[in-house]
Amino acid sequence: MGKFYYGGQAVMEGVMMRGPKTIAIAVRKEDNTLVKHKETVSSIGDRFPILKKPLIRGVVALFESMIIGTKSLVFSANQFASEDEQEVLTPKEMVLTIGLSFGLAILLFIILPAFLTRLVESSINNAMLLNLTEGLIKISIFVLYIVGISVTPDIKRFFQYHGAEHKVINAYEAGEELTVANVRPYTRFHVRCGTNFIVIVLLMSVFIFTLITGSNRPSFFNRIGLHLLLLPVIAGISYEVIKFLGKDNAPKWAKALARPGLMTQFLTTREPDDSQIETAIAALVEVLDTDGKLPQNNNELTL
């Protein structure tokens, strides 16, 4: 087994961190107290080793991350609801939630770009230029979507916790003692971020689609169908690219591939305050403590 890279995601007023076998969630309640939750997780790849093979593991990781992320968001939301309002997703509801998320993504990033590209298709005679145009439309929709939702106060705070998660991971990977003062100077950007993954998926879809179609210009419905068929391939390749870029010994030239995603994190992260950094530290410390990787000088943070 290769080196495990810790990471997580922002949740409602908190952060979820994931280790090899454990996730931990820390949520800052309205009275400023921290609620922490920890549970064991497993991957279907542990039972079926073939699912850990390159390309396949990316698709599996995507689905498992969505399941864990959705559960974490529900847990955090329940901390601000009354007992009668608290929600527990059944497996059927989980499938429906993830299905709706994928449906929205397909609508925004496959069907809508294909439709808009169709409107200008008669003016573009070069197939490669047509695919590039569709790719630019996809990225534009993604950026406009992020900008649109970021104007709300709740999303701004969500993005601050996203920044806190990145800062804590960056500090941990640099070998720092996990204190607020030590974490604060670190960047809020990270190569292995989900934002970077989405940007690479969008760029990779243009490259692979162009590679397969060549000089042909599929019809509107054929474009949509082909994009849908290629989704698992694109997700698998993009996952391998992210893993490569996130390695400690990744070559400097490879960092250029991560730059578009890092630039997009200007939109999806914000500078966190000290309490948000402390919340992210609490989540990571819970996971590190379980894995026996918590430095002795951080033991007091688990109390």
Steps between C-alpha positions, in 0.01 A plus 500: 500500500630844409514802721160618620425868448262650755229736385139591546232751421310788650159433655243731656696702759770238511744264333514128425841332484564153364768248585565151361226339711339789688317824443460774760267799492535811715215753504499842670161553664329833564621504863860466367540144625641227278305186422720215377396178335720212391417180318671217317473486123596232253537485125338247271849472353607316818264217406559511127868582433439549128317822590832640626660475158596827326212672315239281671592627848425859397137422422463304826663780701265755344186311603632420847601862555152615402342256748730602785467868412120487493486321836741756647289790376187345650676450836615862508156632404342292779709688756290810427161330487260401775461133585179483297666655195816288496542284193654159439532396137386149413694310232217578254515871585880494469475350150237760408711788634811390312292429189356852508850644546625311197190600306562868571867462401402330173249776426743784573823356363394270216152581366511880534852540349403267213188707436687832511772358273229394257391863469843605367580174318424643157758776553784265603640279226784345699405200719783563747399864536140389553606267782712774653200734487289242682773462761517874557122507542521224763767685697307827470185335637700355790658837585168685472334238722767541769486880480121490518475288814793674675299820557297337778637530857466125570704405192764760586544334840499158331786618278685629810483153653621365165800731532555388859502135392769573239714702741497224761589230245780716360639560849478131589676396179774753578555334839370790710357465847126543453426827675299793368809724500702246300222423252390856421800598275443205266324538167130430464567328165575131453576287194281206606191717546168390353488830312821404324349162417194661339714736291720211383186300412372791290833542322549126456153466347602741222825313432353148502189598302719664235733197494210262438292703255792642302372707211145363533225718640245280677138610504351663811362180653806299399722757675298465820502120479872484436573738787293281733681184387837668555420626850649199687811509281548874554441469876748211524773683307441826690536316831836360393611849392405641841689221678805570286487876558457452875809285545785644705745427218282626212720680243480877482368497144200301621400782731399699193221248445362584844508877452150538346347312794704694754387827342138385525552451874512878528123464459432183701708587807517803729742596776367339820493653848674340797192311622458342156864395492460355849196302378696354207789410733258322735369283214846404374629433852216253559601303190873515572442387858309193375778418254769540767662782303428785738823670618544500877489879513146498354346262751326779689293583192316169518347577838 
